[in-house]
């Protein structure tokens, strides 16, 4: 059975004041059951998000409020204003994610949002994606992380942000009407990535990519920023993909994506990635096999797959070792939660994640960020983390308006929250006052979970 410290390490974004009390208020199993069946967010979080367009508006509304007038971007001032709006909506999207991570009691869901956004990665600074990345996470990822994989795959495929990022809004039969006067033609980007990254892995051929590209034509974005199927841009010829024949029309596109979602290759690919994120960089084969079998038996029920992972004996073994190196994002959230900071001033944290090499929504390549130690552990990376711990612990990085600049984090509170050993607490108390919390926040114990 998992202990309370193990639950906090592996199934939350980090220990927080009163979290241990909340877990121990009933049986730890009751807390875990609640995490798998999350309820409403607290009022404080809902109120904090309510003022953020990126956290509340749909893609059409975001485009309507921020789109430049036709031809306006030829004017340097109009172009500058549009770039400022893109940056502001990006900042709001990051702010929303950080607020969820620090305030939400449904911490397992927050970890799953991080995992699944990386799986269906969107690079915020490609064109209109900065306007839509927050809506993409809220509409296509967050509702489905404990639902059915098929539903999430379809939601991501049809979202304007994904259509724009992987260019499927440009994918059309040659000669068909194209957006903004472009020349229409086939574009393989989404067809390739939906197989290689999102579903079956490398179990496809170039002929499969060509067939999928032709089949996936017609899905696009209308003039108001909404998903739309354009029959005139769709190749209605039947296609043979992965040995299966798919007729033309939008229903054939949906059938193809459902076929991918149900594949045994997809089940294995997803199970391995989930186990790498939550359990070990090289997860045990019997664990991955159990998750794969559950994925197939449950028709891609992600709650069942996640439960199978957590209940497997190897999960507790790995949690006992505490050898999973935190990514920069998970480390930053662990610092915020341990210090009790609510990040209503996210700009310094955006800079911190940039410096640590993991800007939120900033992975250019569609494969997203890795979750393995080899990707993130280096001398430079550890130096950057120590600098962050010093800035945050000493109050020099002002991220919470409740505290004046220079308000150091209370060392006793952090020590109690993270369960610091007596020797680590003694080292912290021996440091100058402004560095005491930093000794705890930058310690090796905070780098691993």
C-alpha positions in Angstrom: 0.0 0.0 0.0 1.3 3.5 -0.9 2.2 5.7 2.1 1.1 9.3 2.4 4.6 10.6 1.5 4.6 8.4 -1.6 1.2 9.7 -2.6 2.4 13.3 -2.3 5.6 12.5 -4.2 4.2 10.6 -7.2 0.6 11.7 -7.5 0.8 15.5 -6.8 2.9 18.4 -8.0 4.5 18.6 -4.6 3.8 18.7 -0.9 1.8 21.7 0.2 0.7 23.0 3.6 -2.1 20.8 5.0 -1.9 18.3 2.2 -0.7 15.5 4.5 -3.5 16.3 6.9 -6.0 16.2 4.0 -4.7 12.7 2.9 -4.7 11.4 6.4 -8.2 12.7 7.3 -9.5 9.4 6.0 -7.7 6.5 4.6 -5.1 7.3 1.9 -7.2 5.0 -0.4 -10.1 7.4 0.0 -8.0 10.3 -1.0 -6.8 8.4 -4.1 -10.4 7.5 -5.0 -11.2 11.2 -4.9 -8.3 12.0 -7.1 -9.5 9.6 -9.7 -13.0 11.1 -9.5 -12.3 14.9 -9.2 -15.0 17.3 -8.3 -15.4 21.1 -8.6 -12.4 23.4 -8.3 -12.3 25.7 -5.2 -13.9 29.1 -5.4 -10.6 30.9 -5.1 -9.3 29.2 -8.2 -12.4 29.8 -10.2 -12.3 33.5 -9.3 -8.6 33.8 -10.2 -9.3 32.2 -13.6 -12.4 34.3 -14.3 -10.4 37.4 -15.3 -8.2 35.6 -17.8 -9.5 35.5 -21.4 -7.2 32.6 -22.3 -8.6 30.6 -19.5 -12.3 31.2 -20.2 -13.0 32.1 -23.9 -13.4 29.7 -26.8 -11.2 30.0 -30.0 -13.8 31.9 -31.9 -14.2 34.5 -29.2 -10.4 34.8 -28.7 -9.9 35.4 -32.4 -12.8 37.9 -32.6 -11.2 40.0 -29.8 -7.7 39.8 -31.0 -7.6 39.4 -34.8 -6.1 42.3 -36.7 -8.2 43.9 -39.5 -7.5 42.6 -43.0 -4.2 43.9 -44.2 -3.5 45.6 -40.9 -0.3 43.6 -40.2 1.4 45.5 -43.0 1.4 48.5 -40.6 4.3 48.1 -38.1 2.3 49.5 -35.2 -0.6 47.2 -35.9 1.8 44.3 -36.1 3.4 45.3 -32.8 0.0 45.5 -31.1 -0.9 42.0 -32.4 2.3 40.6 -31.1 1.7 42.2 -27.7 -1.8 40.6 -27.6 -0.3 37.2 -28.5 2.2 37.5 -25.7 -0.5 38.6 -23.2 -2.7 35.6 -24.0 0.4 33.3 -23.7 1.1 34.9 -20.3 -2.5 34.3 -19.3 -2.4 30.6 -20.4 0.8 30.1 -18.3 -0.8 31.9 -15.4 -3.9 29.6 -15.6 -1.8 26.4 -15.6 0.3 27.6 -12.6 -2.8 28.6 -10.7 -4.3 25.2 -11.3 -1.1 23.5 -10.2 -0.8 25.4 -6.9 -4.5 25.7 -5.9 -6.4 22.8 -7.3 -6.9 19.9 -4.8 -7.2 17.5 -7.8 -3.5 17.1 -8.1 -3.5 13.8 -10.0 -5.5 15.5 -12.7 -3.0 18.3 -12.9 -0.2 15.8 -13.5 -2.2 14.1 -16.2 -2.9 17.5 -17.8 0.9 18.1 -17.9 1.4 14.6 -19.4 -1.3 14.7 -22.0 -0.5 18.2 -23.2 3.0 17.1 -23.9 1.6 14.1 -25.7 -0.5 16.3 -27.9 1.9 19.1 -27.9 1.2 22.6 -29.3 3.9 25.2 -29.8 2.3 28.5 -28.6 4.3 30.8 -30.8 3.3 29.4 -34.2 0.9 32.0 -35.6 -2.5 31.9 -34.0 -1.6 29.2 -31.5 -0.7 31.7 -28.8 -4.3 32.9 -28.9 -5.6 29.3 -28.6 -3.2 27.2 -26.6 -5.0 27.8 -23.3 -8.4 27.0 -24.9 -6.8 23.9 -26.4 -5.7 22.6 -23.0 -9.0 23.5 -21.4 -11.3 22.1 -24.2 -9.3 19.2 -25.7 -7.1 17.9 -22.9 -8.4 18.7 -19.5 -11.9 17.1 -19.8 -10.5 13.8 -21.1 -7.5 13.0 -19.0 -9.6 10.5 -16.9 -12.0 9.7 -19.8 -11.6 7.8 -23.0 -8.5 8.1 -25.2 -10.6 8.0 -28.3 -12.5 11.1 -27.2 -9.3 13.0 -26.5 -7.8 12.0 -29.8 -10.9 13.3 -31.7 -11.0 16.5 -29.6 -7.4 17.3 -30.3 -7.7 16.5 -34.0 -10.6 18.9 -34.5 -9.4 21.7 -32.3 -8.3 24.9 -34.2 -5.0 25.0 -32.3 -4.0 21.5 -33.5 -5.3 22.1 -37.0 -3.2 25.2 -37.2 -0.1 23.9 -35.4 0.3 20.7 -37.6 -1.1 22.4 -40.7 -4.1 20.1 -41.3 -6.2 23.2 -41.9 -4.0 23.6 -45.1 -4.4 19.9 -46.1 -6.6 19.8 -49.2 -7.0 18.2 -52.6 -4.9 20.3 -55.1 -6.9 22.9 -56.8 -9.5 23.2 -54.0 -10.3 26.6 -52.4 -7.7 27.4 -49.7 -7.6 29.7 -46.7 -6.4 33.3 -47.3 -5.8 32.8 -51.0 -3.1 30.1 -50.5 -2.5 27.4 -53.1 -4.3 24.2 -51.8 -2.4 20.9 -51.7 -1.7 17.9 -49.6 0.2 18.5 -46.3 1.5 15.4 -44.4 2.3 16.9 -41.1 -0.7 15.9 -39.1 -1.2 12.6 -40.8 2.4 11.5 -39.8 2.3 12.8 -36.3 -1.1 11.5 -35.4 0.3 8.0 -36.1 3.9 8.3 -34.9 3.4 10.5 -31.8 -0.2 10.4 -30.8 -1.1 6.8 -31.4 0.7 3.7 -32.9 4.3 4.9 -32.8 6.6 3.9 -35.7 4.3 1.1 -37.0 3.5 2.7 -40.3 4.9 3.2 -43.8 5.2 6.2 -46.1 2.3 4.7 -48.1 0.2 4.9 -44.9 1.2 8.5 -44.4 0.1 9.3 -48.0 -3.2 7.6 -47.6 -3.9 9.2 -44.2 -3.0 12.6 -45.7 -5.5 12.2 -48.4 -8.2 11.0 -46.1 -7.6 13.8 -43.5 -8.3 16.5 -46.1 -11.2 18.8 -45.5 -11.0 19.4 -41.8 -10.1 23.0 -41.2 -10.9 26.4 -39.6 -13.7 28.7 -40.7 -13.3 32.5 -40.9 -14.4 32.9 -37.3 -11.9 30.5 -35.8 -14.1 27.4 -35.5 -13.6 23.9 -36.6 -15.3 23.1 -39.9 -15.5 20.3 -42.5 -15.1 21.6 -46.1 -16.3 18.9 -48.5 -14.9 20.7 -51.5 -11.4 20.4 -50.0 -11.8 16.7 -49.1 -10.4 13.8 -51.1 -13.3 11.4 -51.2 -11.5 8.5 -52.8 -11.2 5.4 -50.7 -7.9 4.9 -49.0 -6.1 1.8 -47.7 -4.2 2.7 -44.5 -2.5 0.2 -42.2 -4.1 -2.6 -44.1 -7.6 -1.2 -43.6 -9.8 0.4 -46.2 -11.6 3.7 -45.4 -14.2 5.2 -47.7 -14.4 9.0 -48.3 -16.3 11.6 -46.3 -16.0 12.9 -42.8 -17.3 9.7 -41.2 -14.3 7.9 -42.8 -11.9 10.4 -41.1 -13.6 9.7 -37.7 -13.5 5.9 -38.4 -9.7 6.2 -39.1 -9.0 8.0 -35.9 -11.1 5.6 -33.9 -9.2 2.7 -35.5 -5.9 4.3 -34.4 -7.2 4.9 -30.9 -8.1 1.2 -30.5 -4.9 -0.3 -31.9 -2.8 -2.5 -29.7 0.2 -0.5 -30.8 -1.5 2.6 -29.4 -2.2 0.9 -26.1 1.4 -0.1 -25.7 2.7 3.3 -26.8 0.5 5.2 -24.4 1.1 2.8 -21.5 4.9 3.0 -21.8 4.8 6.9 -21.9 2.5 7.1 -18.9 4.7 4.7 -16.9 7.8 6.7 -17.8 6.2 9.9 -16.6 4.8 8.5 -13.3 6.9 5.5 -12.4 10.4 5.2 -13.9 12.5 6.2 -16.9 12.8 2.5 -17.7 9.5 1.1 -16.4 9.2 -2.6 -15.7 7.8 -4.6 -18.6 5.1 -6.4 -16.4 3.7 -3.0 -15.4 3.6 -1.7 -19.0 2.0 -5.0 -20.1 -0.7 -4.8 -17.4 -1.5 -1.2 -18.4 -1.6 -2.2 -22.1 -4.0 -5.0 -21.4 -6.2 -2.8 -19.4 -6.2 -0.1 -22.1 -7.4 -2.7 -24.6 -9.9 -4.4 -22.3 -11.5 -1.1 -21.3 -11.6 0.4 -24.8 -9.1 3.1 -23.9 -10.6 4.1 -20.5 -7.8 6.3 -19.1 -9.1 6.2 -15.6 -8.8 2.4 -15.6 -5.4 2.5 -17.1 -4.2 5.1 -14.6 -5.7 3.0 -11.7 -4.0 -0.1 -13.0 -0.7 1.7 -13.0 -1.1 3.0 -9.4 -2.3 -0.3 -8.0 0.5 -2.3 -9.6 3.1 -3.5 -7.0 5.9 -1.9 -9.1 4.4 1.5 -8.6 4.9 1.4 -4.8 8.4 -0.1 -5.3 9.4 2.8 -7.6 7.8 5.4 -5.3 9.8 4.0 -2.4 13.0 4.6 -4.3 12.3 8.3 -4.9 14.4 8.3 -8.0 12.2 10.1 -10.5 13.9 13.3 -11.4 11.5 16.2 -11.6 11.3 18.1 -14.8 11.8 21.9 -14.5 8.0 22.4 -14.6 7.4 19.9 -11.8 10.3 21.3 -9.8 8.9 24.9 -10.1 5.5 23.7 -8.9 7.0 21.8 -6.0 8.7 25.0 -4.9 5.6 27.1 -5.2 3.5 24.5 -3.3 6.1 23.9 -0.6 6.5 27.7 0.0 2.7 28.4 0.0 3.0 30.9 -2.8 0.0 31.6 -5.1 1.5 32.8 -8.4 -0.7 35.7 -9.4 2.3 37.4 -10.9 3.5 34.8 -13.4 6.0 36.8 -15.4 9.1 35.9 -13.3 8.1 32.3 -13.4 7.8 32.4 -17.2 11.4 33.6 -17.2 12.5 30.9 -14.8 11.1 28.1 -16.9 12.7 29.6 -20.0 16.0 29.7 -18.1 15.6 26.1 -17.0 14.9 25.0 -20.6 11.2 24.1 -20.3 9.0 27.1 -21.2 5.4 26.1 -20.8 3.8 25.6 -24.2 7.2 26.3 -25.7 8.3 23.0 -27.2 8.8 23.7 -30.9 8.8 20.1 -32.0 5.5 18.1 -31.9 6.9 15.3 -29.6 6.7 17.6 -26.6 9.1 17.6 -23.6 10.7 14.4 -22.3 10.1 13.3 -18.7 13.4 11.4 -18.2 16.4 12.3 -16.1 18.8 12.2 -19.0 16.9 15.1 -20.6 17.1 17.4 -17.5 19.9 16.5 -15.2 23.2 18.4 -15.7 25.5 20.6 -13.7 24.1 23.7 -15.4 20.5 22.6 -14.8 21.2 22.1 -11.1 22.9 25.5 -10.9 19.8 27.1 -12.4 17.5 25.3 -9.9 19.6 26.5 -7.0 19.4 30.0 -8.3 15.6 29.7 -8.5 15.4 28.3 -5.0 17.4 31.2 -3.7 15.3 33.8 -5.6 12.0 32.3 -4.5 12.9 31.3 -1.0 14.5 34.7 -0.2 11.5 36.6 -1.6 13.6 38.3 -4.4 11.3 36.8 -7.0 7.9 38.4 -6.3 5.3 36.0 -7.7 2.6 36.4 -5.0 1.0 39.8 -4.4 0.2 38.8 -0.8 3.9 39.2 0.0 6.1 42.2 -0.3 9.4 41.9 -2.3 12.1 40.5 0.0 9.6 38.6 2.2 11.6 35.4 2.7 9.7 32.1 2.9 9.4 30.8 6.5 11.9 28.0 6.9 9.9 26.2 9.6 6.8 26.0 7.4 8.8 24.6 4.4 10.5 22.1 6.6 7.2 20.8 8.0 5.6 20.7 4.6 8.3 18.7 2.8 9.1 16.6 5.8 12.7 17.7 6.0 15.1 15.5 7.9 16.6 16.9 11.1 20.0 17.2 9.6 18.7 19.1 6.5 16.7 21.4 8.8 19.8 22.0 10.9 21.8 23.0 7.8 19.0 25.4 6.8 18.8 27.1 10.2 22.6 27.6 10.1 22.4 29.6 6.9 21.8 33.4 6.8 18.0 34.2 7.2 17.4 35.0 3.6 18.9 31.7 2.5 17.4 29.4 5.0 14.4 28.4 2.9 16.6 28.2 -0.2 18.7 25.5 1.5 15.5 23.4 1.8 14.0 24.3 -1.6 17.2 23.7 -3.5 18.1 20.5 -1.6 18.5 17.1 -3.4 15.3 16.0 -1.7 13.3 18.5 -3.8 14.8 17.4 -7.1 13.4 13.9 -6.9 10.0 12.4 -6.3 
